[in-house]
Amino acid sequence: MRAIPLLLALHLGSAVAGGAAAPVASTGLRAAEHAVSAEDSRGGVVWTRAFPKALVADTGRVRQNVLVLTETGNPQFGTQQVVITLLSGATGQTLWERNIYGRLHAWGMADDALWVTRNDGGVNMSLDNFGFRLRDGRPLWETTSTSSPQATAKGSVLFRRPTKAGAPNDPVHLEFQVMNTSTGQSRLLKLKISERPQCRPLDDTLVMENFATKADERFYWAQRHDRCGYFVTRFDWHESERQRPVVRVGILP
C-alpha cells in the first residue's frame, strides 16, 4: 500500500499550521523516514509531523484525515511495535493513537472501521488482525487468520481462520470469522467441502492450485482436485453453516 512518494528533505518540526487563519485544506501527502507532510493544491506545505523515534512504514488518506503507521523497536529481539496514528487532515494534530506489537503487514478500511494486520514473526503461518473504530480509535476486534481480510461487505469483514496447526490448507474444512464493523461482534462460520461420490478422495497435497480460493462481497469460492479433476464449491459467507453450496466442474476464473 506504499503509494506515497518519498521526500529526501522535509521540515522536521512538529505539526505546523500557517498563522492564525483558518486551516487550509490539504490535498496531497509526502512521507520521509521520520516525517509526514500534507500539501495544498499548489504543492505548498500545510503542515508537517515529525516522528523522530520511529520509522514511517506507511501513510494514507482516511476520508478527510491522515493515517500514519510507524514502526519502532528491534525485530531481532522481538521488540518490534507498530504505532497507529490518525492525524487531522487540516492541522496534523493527533486525533488518536494505538500501539500493537509485531511488524506491519497490511491495512485498510471497511465501512467505519480501520483494520490492521501484523506479522509477529511466528512459524504457524498465521497473521494477527486488529480492528479500530475510525472516529475515536476504539478497539473492535483482535483475531488470528491466514491473511488480511478476505472480503468486506454489508457491515462485515471476512477472515479465514487456520484449521491445521502449522499448515494453511485443509482440503475439506473451511473456518471463518465474520466481524461486524460497527460493534466488533464476531460469529464463527464453519463450512465443509464435500467429496464428489464418484471422484473421491480430495487431493491433500502441497499443490497450490488444489487450494485456490476467491472471495467477493457475497460469495466465497474454493477450488479442489480429486480423481475426476478440478471443481469449485461456492458458499454465501453471509448465510449460516446449514446452507447448500453450489458445486461446478472446472477451475476458478
ZADO-1210 file (C-alpha; in nm, 4 decimals, padded with zeros to 6 digits):
<atoms>
<atom x="00.0000" y="00.0000" z="00.0000" code="MET" pos="1"/>
<atom x="00.3011" y="00.2301" z="-00.0055" code="ARG" pos="2"/>
<atom x="00.1684" y="00.4633" z="-00.2731" code="ALA" pos="3"/>
<atom x="00.3049" y="00.7840" z="-00.1184" code="ILE" pos="4"/>
<atom x="00.6229" y="00.9233" z="-00.2840" code="PRO" pos="5"/>
<atom x="00.9266" y="00.9657" z="-00.0623" code="LEU" pos="6"/>
<atom x="01.0831" y="01.3037" z="00.0127" code="LEU" pos="7"/>
<atom x="01.4557" y="01.3326" z="00.0623" code="LEU" pos="8"/>
<atom x="01.4171" y="01.6516" z="00.2658" code="ALA" pos="9"/>
<atom x="01.1278" y="01.7770" z="00.4761" code="LEU" pos="10"/>
<atom x="01.0666" y="02.0212" z="00.7556" code="HIS" pos="11"/>
<atom x="01.1085" y="01.8066" z="01.0650" code="LEU" pos="12"/>
<atom x="00.9222" y="02.0202" z="01.3163" code="GLY" pos="13"/>
<atom x="00.6070" y="01.9149" z="01.4970" code="SER" pos="14"/>
<atom x="00.2647" y="01.9756" z="01.3433" code="ALA" pos="15"/>
<atom x="00.2608" y="02.3248" z="01.1911" code="VAL" pos="16"/>
<atom x="-00.0402" y="02.5180" z="01.0613" code="ALA" pos="17"/>
<atom x="00.0101" y="02.8568" z="00.8994" code="GLY" pos="18"/>
<atom x="-00.0656" y="03.1605" z="01.1193" code="GLY" pos="19"/>
<atom x="-00.3940" y="03.2146" z="01.2970" code="ALA" pos="20"/>
<atom x="-00.6085" y="03.1850" z="00.9853" code="ALA" pos="21"/>
<atom x="-00.8493" y="02.9007" z="00.9227" code="ALA" pos="22"/>
<atom x="-00.6758" y="02.5716" z="00.8352" code="PRO" pos="23"/>
<atom x="-00.6004" y="02.5234" z="00.4673" code="VAL" pos="24"/>
<atom x="-00.7378" y="02.2060" z="00.3106" code="ALA" pos="25"/>
<atom x="-00.4581" y="01.9646" z="00.2216" code="SER" pos="26"/>
<atom x="-00.4765" y="01.7639" z="-00.0979" code="THR" pos="27"/>
<atom x="-00.1517" y="01.5644" z="-00.1109" code="GLY" pos="28"/>
<atom x="00.0797" y="01.3677" z="00.1180" code="LEU" pos="29"/>
<atom x="00.4528" y="01.3149" z="00.1240" code="ARG" pos="30"/>
<atom x="00.6490" y="01.0906" z="00.3563" code="ALA" pos="31"/>
<atom x="01.0115" y="01.0562" z="00.4556" code="ALA" pos="32"/>
<atom x="01.1658" y="00.8103" z="00.7004" code="GLU" pos="33"/>
<atom x="01.0766" y="01.0169" z="01.0064" code="HIS" pos="34"/>
<atom x="00.8180" y="01.2716" z="00.8922" code="ALA" pos="35"/>
<atom x="00.4929" y="01.3190" z="00.7041" code="VAL" pos="36"/>
<atom x="00.3807" y="01.6393" z="00.5293" code="SER" pos="37"/>
<atom x="00.0488" y="01.7497" z="00.3842" code="ALA" pos="38"/>
<atom x="00.0444" y="01.9731" z="00.0789" code="GLU" pos="39"/>
<atom x="-00.2101" y="02.2070" z="-00.0738" code="ASP" pos="40"/>
<atom x="-00.3130" y="02.2037" z="-00.4395" code="SER" pos="41"/>
<atom x="-00.0122" y="02.4208" z="-00.5311" code="ARG" pos="42"/>
<atom x="00.2403" y="02.1907" z="-00.3638" code="GLY" pos="43"/>
<atom x="00.2883" y="02.4130" z="-00.0601" code="GLY" pos="44"/>
<atom x="00.3372" y="02.2512" z="00.2816" code="VAL" pos="45"/>
<atom x="00.0266" y="02.2883" z="00.5002" code="VAL" pos="46"/>
<atom x="00.1709" y="02.1031" z="00.7968" code="TRP" pos="47"/>
<atom x="00.4474" y="01.8582" z="00.8852" code="THR" pos="48"/>
<atom x="00.4574" y="01.5961" z="01.1578" code="ARG" pos="49"/>
<atom x="00.7869" y="01.4512" z="01.2722" code="ALA" pos="50"/>
<atom x="00.8335" y="01.1010" z="01.4149" code="PHE" pos="51"/>
<atom x="01.1995" y="01.1201" z="01.5237" code="PRO" pos="52"/>
<atom x="01.1965" y="00.7952" z="01.7254" code="LYS" pos="53"/>
<atom x="01.0158" y="00.5791" z="01.4706" code="ALA" pos="54"/>
<atom x="01.0272" y="00.4879" z="01.1024" code="LEU" pos="55"/>
<atom x="00.7279" y="00.5777" z="00.8876" code="VAL" pos="56"/>
<atom x="00.6111" y="00.2424" z="00.7485" code="ALA" pos="57"/>
<atom x="00.3073" y="00.3655" z="00.5536" code="ASP" pos="58"/>
<atom x="00.0680" y="00.6573" z="00.5199" code="THR" pos="59"/>
<atom x="-00.2678" y="00.7145" z="00.3597" code="GLY" pos="60"/>
<atom x="-00.5819" y="00.9232" z="00.3412" code="ARG" pos="61"/>
<atom x="-00.8658" y="00.8130" z="00.5675" code="VAL" pos="62"/>
<atom x="-01.1521" y="01.0308" z="00.4474" code="ARG" pos="63"/>
<atom x="-01.0619" y="01.3875" z="00.5476" code="GLN" pos="64"/>
<atom x="-00.7846" y="01.2722" z="00.7837" code="ASN" pos="65"/>
<atom x="-00.4407" y="01.1133" z="00.7523" code="VAL" pos="66"/>
<atom x="-00.3304" y="00.7737" z="00.8820" code="LEU" pos="67"/>
<atom x="00.0355" y="00.7232" z="00.9703" code="VAL" pos="68"/>
<atom x="00.1784" y="00.3837" z="01.0640" code="LEU" pos="69"/>
<atom x="00.5229" y="00.3872" z="01.2192" code="THR" pos="70"/>
<atom x="00.7476" y="00.1086" z="01.3469" code="GLU" pos="71"/>
<atom x="00.9753" y="00.1141" z="01.6473" code="THR" pos="72"/>
<atom x="01.1974" y="-00.1344" z="01.8287" code="GLY" pos="73"/>
<atom x="01.4268" y="-00.4113" z="01.7152" code="ASN" pos="74"/>
<atom x="01.2717" y="-00.7124" z="01.5383" code="PRO" pos="75"/>
<atom x="01.5827" y="-00.9226" z="01.6190" code="GLN" pos="76"/>
<atom x="01.4934" y="-00.9118" z="01.9883" code="PHE" pos="77"/>
<atom x="01.1175" y="-00.9339" z="01.9449" code="GLY" pos="78"/>
<atom x="01.0516" y="-00.5724" z="02.0415" code="THR" pos="79"/>
<atom x="00.9034" y="-00.4538" z="01.7132" code="GLN" pos="80"/>
<atom x="00.5976" y="-00.2335" z="01.7585" code="GLN" pos="81"/>
<atom x="00.3522" y="-00.0699" z="01.5168" code="VAL" pos="82"/>
<atom x="00.2153" y="00.2685" z="01.6198" code="VAL" pos="83"/>
<atom x="-00.1129" y="00.3654" z="01.4520" code="ILE" pos="84"/>
<atom x="-00.1739" y="00.7420" z="01.4495" code="THR" pos="85"/>
<atom x="-00.4711" y="00.9220" z="01.2977" code="LEU" pos="86"/>
<atom x="-00.3989" y="01.2879" z="01.2254" code="LEU" pos="87"/>
<atom x="-00.6304" y="01.5743" z="01.1427" code="SER" pos="88"/>
<atom x="-00.6093" y="01.6379" z="00.7702" code="GLY" pos="89"/>
<atom x="-00.6395" y="02.0115" z="00.8335" code="ALA" pos="90"/>
<atom x="-00.3857" y="02.0630" z="01.1126" code="THR" pos="91"/>
<atom x="-00.1759" y="01.7464" z="01.1520" code="GLY" pos="92"/>
<atom x="-00.2717" y="01.7179" z="01.5174" code="GLN" pos="93"/>
<atom x="-00.3183" y="01.3700" z="01.6668" code="THR" pos="94"/>
<atom x="-00.6801" y="01.2550" z="01.6851" code="LEU" pos="95"/>
<atom x="-00.5989" y="00.9153" z="01.8361" code="TRP" pos="96"/>
<atom x="-00.3119" y="00.6689" z="01.8640" code="GLU" pos="97"/>
<atom x="-00.2860" y="00.2937" z="01.9264" code="ARG" pos="98"/>
<atom x="00.0073" y="00.0511" z="01.9609" code="ASN" pos="99"/>
<atom x="00.0322" y="-00.3147" z="01.8600" code="ILE" pos="100"/>
<atom x="00.3311" y="-00.5490" z="01.8777" code="TYR" pos="101"/>
<atom x="00.4794" y="-00.7060" z="01.5649" code="GLY" pos="102"/>
<atom x="00.5551" y="-00.5838" z="01.2127" code="ARG" pos="103"/>
<atom x="00.3103" y="-00.4136" z="00.9804" code="LEU" pos="104"/>
<atom x="00.1735" y="-00.6448" z="00.7115" code="HIS" pos="105"/>
<atom x="-00.1222" y="-00.4526" z="00.5623" code="ALA" pos="106"/>
<atom x="-00.4059" y="-00.2137" z="00.6473" code="TRP" pos="107"/>
<atom x="-00.7306" y="-00.0888" z="00.5001" code="GLY" pos="108"/>
<atom x="-01.0809" y="00.0416" z="00.5687" code="MET" pos="109"/>
<atom x="-01.4158" y="-00.1332" z="00.5969" code="ALA" pos="110"/>
<atom x="-01.7130" y="00.0996" z="00.6486" code="ASP" pos="111"/>
<atom x="-01.6415" y="00.2943" z="00.9697" code="ASP" pos="112"/>
<atom x="-01.3605" y="00.0659" z="01.0810" code="ALA" pos="113"/>
<atom x="-00.9868" y="00.0545" z="01.0205" code="LEU" pos="114"/>
<atom x="-00.8233" y="-00.2890" z="01.0008" code="TRP" pos="115"/>
<atom x="-00.4520" y="-00.3514" z="01.0526" code="VAL" pos="116"/>
<atom x="-00.2696" y="-00.6811" z="01.0004" code="THR" pos="117"/>
<atom x="00.0541" y="-00.7574" z="01.1784" code="ARG" pos="118"/>
<atom x="00.3135" y="-01.0321" z="01.1480" code="ASN" pos="119"/>
<atom x="00.4537" y="-01.1394" z="01.4837" code="ASP" pos="120"/>
<atom x="00.7303" y="-01.3470" z="01.3296" code="GLY" pos="121"/>
<atom x="00.5799" y="-01.6798" z="01.4386" code="GLY" pos="122"/>
<atom x="00.6025" y="-02.0072" z="01.2479" code="VAL" pos="123"/>
<atom x="00.2336" y="-02.1038" z="01.2450" code="ASN" pos="124"/>
<atom x="00.1686" y="-01.9443" z="00.9043" code="MET" pos="125"/>
<atom x="-00.0905" y="-01.7061" z="01.0501" code="SER" pos="126"/>
<atom x="-00.1358" y="-01.3331" z="01.0968" code="LEU" pos="127"/>
<atom x="-00.2978" y="-01.1202" z="01.3668" code="ASP" pos="128"/>
<atom x="-00.5703" y="-00.8758" z="01.2651" code="ASN" pos="129"/>
<atom x="-00.6943" y="-00.5747" z="01.4599" code="PHE" pos="130"/>
<atom x="-00.9964" y="-00.3536" z="01.4049" code="GLY" pos="131"/>
<atom x="-01.0420" y="00.0042" z="01.5318" code="PHE" pos="132"/>
<atom x="-01.3356" y="00.2442" z="01.5151" code="ARG" pos="133"/>
<atom x="-01.2312" y="00.5296" z="01.2906" code="LEU" pos="134"/>
<atom x="-01.3784" y="00.8190" z="01.4817" code="ARG" pos="135"/>
<atom x="-01.2084" y="00.7500" z="01.8148" code="ASP" pos="136"/>
<atom x="-00.9728" y="00.4518" z="01.7773" code="GLY" pos="137"/>
<atom x="-01.1820" y="00.2231" z="01.9968" code="ARG" pos="138"/>
<atom x="-01.0594" y="-00.1391" z="01.9568" code="PRO" pos="139"/>
<atom x="-01.3233" y="-00.3504" z="01.7826" code="LEU" pos="140"/>
<atom x="-01.1585" y="-00.6874" z="01.7286" code="TRP" pos="141"/>
<atom x="-00.8407" y="-00.8898" z="01.7519" code="GLU" pos="142"/>
<atom x="-00.8222" y="-01.2223" z="01.5715" code="THR" pos="143"/>
<atom x="-00.5766" y="-01.4644" z="01.4133" code="THR" pos="144"/>
<atom x="-00.6217" y="-01.5567" z="01.0486" code="SER" pos="145"/>
<atom x="-00.4344" y="-01.6913" z="00.7481" code="THR" pos="146"/>
<atom x="-00.4226" y="-01.3478" z="00.5827" code="SER" pos="147"/>
<atom x="-00.5641" y="-00.9974" z="00.5819" code="SER" pos="148"/>
<atom x="-00.9436" y="-00.9727" z="00.5289" code="PRO" pos="149"/>
<atom x="-01.0727" y="-01.1965" z="00.2515" code="GLN" pos="150"/>
<atom x="-01.3654" y="-00.9632" z="00.1767" code="ALA" pos="151"/>
<atom x="-01.5714" y="-00.6780" z="00.3231" code="THR" pos="152"/>
<atom x="-01.9415" y="-00.6029" z="00.2654" code="ALA" pos="153"/>
<atom x="-02.2716" y="-00.5251" z="00.4374" code="LYS" pos="154"/>
<atom x="-02.1029" y="-00.4070" z="00.7563" code="GLY" pos="155"/>
<atom x="-01.8949" y="-00.7252" z="00.7879" code="SER" pos="156"/>
<atom x="-01.5338" y="-00.8315" z="00.7411" code="VAL" pos="157"/>
<atom x="-01.4453" y="-01.1902" z="00.6470" code="LEU" pos="158"/>
<atom x="-01.1335" y="-01.3557" z="00.7918" code="PHE" pos="159"/>
<atom x="-01.0148" y="-01.7073" z="00.7081" code="ARG" pos="160"/>
<atom x="-00.9001" y="-01.8952" z="01.0158" code="ARG" pos="161"/>
<atom x="-00.6321" y="-02.1679" z="01.0127" code="PRO" pos="162"/>
<atom x="-00.7747" y="-02.5173" z="01.0644" code="THR" pos="163"/>
<atom x="-00.4486" y="-02.7117" z="01.0814" code="LYS" pos="164"/>
<atom x="-00.1612" y="-02.6239" z="01.3117" code="ALA" pos="165"/>
<atom x="00.1353" y="-02.5130" z="01.1028" code="GLY" pos="166"/>
<atom x="-00.0455" y="-02.5533" z="00.7684" code="ALA" pos="167"/>
<atom x="-00.2618" y="-02.3017" z="00.5810" code="PRO" pos="168"/>
<atom x="-00.4644" y="-02.5516" z="00.3769" code="ASN" pos="169"/>
<atom x="-00.7277" y="-02.8083" z="00.4613" code="ASP" pos="170"/>
<atom x="-00.8922" y="-02.9983" z="00.1741" code="PRO" pos="171"/>
<atom x="-01.2285" y="-03.0424" z="00.3471" code="VAL" pos="172"/>
<atom x="-01.2794" y="-02.7875" z="00.6232" code="HIS" pos="173"/>
<atom x="-01.3069" y="-02.4092" z="00.5919" code="LEU" pos="174"/>
<atom x="-01.3282" y="-02.1924" z="00.9006" code="GLU" pos="175"/>
<atom x="-01.4001" y="-01.8204" z="00.9035" code="PHE" pos="176"/>
<atom x="-01.4609" y="-01.5390" z="01.1472" code="GLN" pos="177"/>
<atom x="-01.7071" y="-01.2709" z="01.0377" code="VAL" pos="178"/>
<atom x="-01.6644" y="-00.9383" z="01.2194" code="MET" pos="179"/>
<atom x="-01.9246" y="-00.6638" z="01.2497" code="ASN" pos="180"/>
<atom x="-01.7565" y="-00.3343" z="01.1543" code="THR" pos="181"/>
<atom x="-01.9718" y="-00.1266" z="01.3920" code="SER" pos="182"/>
<atom x="-01.9737" y="-00.3372" z="01.7097" code="THR" pos="183"/>
<atom x="-01.6769" y="-00.5695" z="01.6714" code="GLY" pos="184"/>
<atom x="-01.9011" y="-00.8674" z="01.7423" code="GLN" pos="185"/>
<atom x="-01.7998" y="-01.1834" z="01.5607" code="SER" pos="186"/>
<atom x="-01.9526" y="-01.5095" z="01.4511" code="ARG" pos="187"/>
<atom x="-01.7748" y="-01.8300" z="01.3609" code="LEU" pos="188"/>
<atom x="-01.8570" y="-01.9830" z="01.0226" code="LEU" pos="189"/>
<atom x="-01.7513" y="-02.3434" z="00.9624" code="LYS" pos="190"/>
<atom x="-01.8049" y="-02.4812" z="00.6116" code="LEU" pos="191"/>
<atom x="-01.7310" y="-02.8191" z="00.4606" code="LYS" pos="192"/>
<atom x="-01.6321" y="-02.9146" z="00.1061" code="ILE" pos="193"/>
<atom x="-01.7964" y="-03.2462" z="00.0285" code="SER" pos="194"/>
<atom x="-01.6288" y="-03.5142" z="-00.1791" code="GLU" pos="195"/>
<atom x="-01.7907" y="-03.5985" z="-00.5122" code="ARG" pos="196"/>
<atom x="-01.9262" y="-03.9547" z="-00.4749" code="PRO" pos="197"/>
<atom x="-01.7705" y="-04.0982" z="-00.7924" code="GLN" pos="198"/>
<atom x="-01.4464" y="-03.8987" z="-00.7704" code="CYS" pos="199"/>
<atom x="-01.3202" y="-03.9245" z="-00.4133" code="ARG" pos="200"/>
<atom x="-01.0881" y="-03.8631" z="-00.2399" code="PRO" pos="201"/>
<atom x="-00.9769" y="-03.4967" z="-00.2402" code="LEU" pos="202"/>
<atom x="-00.6072" y="-03.4437" z="-00.3024" code="ASP" pos="203"/>
<atom x="-00.4286" y="-03.3365" z="00.0128" code="ASP" pos="204"/>
<atom x="-00.1012" y="-03.2191" z="-00.1375" code="THR" pos="205"/>
<atom x="00.1113" y="-02.9066" z="-00.1440" code="LEU" pos="206"/>
<atom x="-00.0037" y="-02.8161" z="-00.4965" code="VAL" pos="207"/>
<atom x="-00.1389" y="-02.4637" z="-00.4543" code="MET" pos="208"/>
<atom x="-00.3861" y="-02.4995" z="-00.7431" code="GLU" pos="209"/>
<atom x="-00.5667" y="-02.7607" z="-00.5337" code="ASN" pos="210"/>
<atom x="-00.6456" y="-02.4908" z="-00.2775" code="PHE" pos="211"/>
<atom x="-00.7169" y="-02.1823" z="-00.4910" code="ALA" pos="212"/>
<atom x="-00.9808" y="-01.9508" z="-00.3431" code="THR" pos="213"/>
<atom x="-01.1621" y="-01.6288" z="-00.4271" code="LYS" pos="214"/>
<atom x="-01.3972" y="-01.4021" z="-00.2329" code="ALA" pos="215"/>
<atom x="-01.6139" y="-01.1011" z="-00.3110" code="ASP" pos="216"/>
<atom x="-01.8844" y="-00.9013" z="-00.1347" code="GLU" pos="217"/>
<atom x="-02.1162" y="-01.2032" z="-00.1217" code="ARG" pos="218"/>
<atom x="-01.9532" y="-01.5331" z="-00.2149" code="PHE" pos="219"/>
<atom x="-01.6502" y="-01.7426" z="-00.1239" code="TYR" pos="220"/>
<atom x="-01.5217" y="-01.9925" z="-00.3832" code="TRP" pos="221"/>
<atom x="-01.2891" y="-02.2843" z="-00.3062" code="ALA" pos="222"/>
<atom x="-01.1165" y="-02.4870" z="-00.5789" code="GLN" pos="223"/>
<atom x="-01.0293" y="-02.8508" z="-00.5131" code="ARG" pos="224"/>
<atom x="-00.8999" y="-03.1522" z="-00.7033" code="HIS" pos="225"/>
<atom x="-00.9960" y="-03.5205" z="-00.6980" code="ASP" pos="226"/>
<atom x="-00.9657" y="-03.8220" z="-00.9295" code="ARG" pos="227"/>
<atom x="-01.2069" y="-03.6627" z="-01.1795" code="CYS" pos="228"/>
<atom x="-01.0220" y="-03.3302" z="-01.1955" code="GLY" pos="229"/>
<atom x="-01.0872" y="-02.9802" z="-01.0655" code="TYR" pos="230"/>
<atom x="-01.4146" y="-02.8491" z="-00.9258" code="PHE" pos="231"/>
<atom x="-01.5259" y="-02.5336" z="-00.7447" code="VAL" pos="232"/>
<atom x="-01.7571" y="-02.5045" z="-00.4427" code="THR" pos="233"/>
<atom x="-01.9313" y="-02.1703" z="-00.3822" code="ARG" pos="234"/>
<atom x="-02.0586" y="-02.0523" z="-00.0420" code="PHE" pos="235"/>
<atom x="-02.2511" y="-01.7401" z="00.0615" code="ASP" pos="236"/>
<atom x="-02.0468" y="-01.6134" z="00.3566" code="TRP" pos="237"/>
<atom x="-02.3374" y="-01.4033" z="00.4858" code="HIS" pos="238"/>
<atom x="-02.5501" y="-01.7141" z="00.5425" code="GLU" pos="239"/>
<atom x="-02.5341" y="-01.9860" z="00.8083" code="SER" pos="240"/>
<atom x="-02.3400" y="-02.3108" z="00.8152" code="GLU" pos="241"/>
<atom x="-02.6511" y="-02.5015" z="00.7041" code="ARG" pos="242"/>
<atom x="-02.6554" y="-02.3563" z="00.3545" code="GLN" pos="243"/>
<atom x="-02.6451" y="-02.5719" z="00.0421" code="ARG" pos="244"/>
<atom x="-02.3305" y="-02.4798" z="-00.1529" code="PRO" pos="245"/>
<atom x="-02.3156" y="-02.4595" z="-00.5315" code="VAL" pos="246"/>
<atom x="-02.0701" y="-02.7003" z="-00.6965" code="VAL" pos="247"/>
<atom x="-01.9498" y="-02.6822" z="-01.0578" code="ARG" pos="248"/>
<atom x="-01.6837" y="-02.8600" z="-01.2622" code="VAL" pos="249"/>
<atom x="-01.3763" y="-02.6625" z="-01.3640" code="GLY" pos="250"/>
<atom x="-01.1394" y="-02.4060" z="-01.2166" code="ILE" pos="251"/>
<atom x="-01.1770" y="-02.0561" z="-01.0791" code="LEU" pos="252"/>
<atom x="-01.1979" y="-01.7849" z="-01.3462" code="PRO" pos="253"/>
</atoms>
